[in-house]
Amino acid sequence: MFVKLLTGNLNAEIDTNPKFPGKERHLLRALLARIHHNTEIIPKGMLEIDEETQEQKYTEEFAIPGTDELKSLEVWSHA
């Protein structure tokens, strides 16, 4: 697990082991990219868990909600 407190100075050198090959701005960009790529939201009810394999699969009879419904936060869930 990687733990590093950021200083707020984007030009600061990073002191880590193993060595991080960049400045604080590069580390911040890498951290934001990891967060972005690990975050996925979908409309609730779009996926279901298969009872036999315990894997996620798309619900066959799912209908995507209308545009006005998708504006509500209650319609979304983490995939």
C-alpha positions in Angstrom: 0.0 0.0 0.0 1.3 3.4 -0.9 0.9 6.2 1.6 2.2 9.7 0.9 1.1 13.1 2.2 1.1 15.8 -0.4 2.6 19.2 0.4 0.5 21.4 -1.9 3.7 22.5 -3.7 3.4 21.0 -7.2 7.1 21.4 -7.8 8.2 19.6 -4.7 10.4 16.5 -4.9 8.8 13.2 -3.9 10.7 11.2 -1.2 9.4 7.6 -1.5 10.8 4.1 -1.4 10.9 2.9 -4.1 11.8 6.1 -5.8 9.0 7.9 -7.6 10.4 9.4 -10.9 8.7 12.7 -10.8 7.6 15.7 -8.9 4.5 16.1 -6.7 2.4 17.2 -9.7 3.2 13.9 -11.5 2.2 11.9 -8.4 -1.0 13.8 -8.0 -1.9 13.2 -11.7 -1.2 9.5 -11.2 -3.3 9.3 -8.1 -6.2 11.1 -9.8 -5.9 8.7 -12.8 -6.1 5.7 -10.5 -9.2 7.0 -8.8 -10.9 7.9 -12.1 -10.3 4.5 -13.6 -11.5 2.6 -10.5 -14.8 4.5 -10.3 -17.7 3.2 -12.4 -21.4 4.0 -11.9 -24.4 2.4 -13.6 -28.1 2.8 -13.3 -29.5 0.7 -10.4 -30.8 -2.7 -11.5 -28.7 -2.9 -14.6 -26.5 -5.7 -13.1 -27.5 -8.7 -11.1 -25.4 -11.4 -9.4 -25.7 -14.9 -10.8 -26.6 -17.3 -8.0 -24.5 -20.2 -9.4 -21.3 -18.5 -10.3 -21.5 -15.4 -8.0 -20.5 -13.2 -11.0 -22.2 -10.0 -12.1 -24.2 -10.1 -15.3 -26.5 -7.7 -17.1 -30.2 -7.9 -16.2 -32.0 -9.1 -19.4 -35.3 -7.2 -18.9 -33.5 -3.9 -17.8 -34.7 -0.7 -19.5 -32.5 2.4 -19.3 -34.4 5.1 -17.5 -35.3 8.3 -19.3 -33.1 11.4 -19.3 -35.1 13.2 -16.6 -34.9 10.2 -14.3 -31.1 9.9 -14.9 -30.7 13.4 -13.4 -31.5 12.0 -10.0 -28.7 10.6 -7.8 -31.0 7.9 -6.5 -31.0 6.2 -9.9 -27.3 5.5 -9.9 -25.2 2.9 -8.0 -21.5 1.8 -7.9 -20.8 -1.0 -10.3 
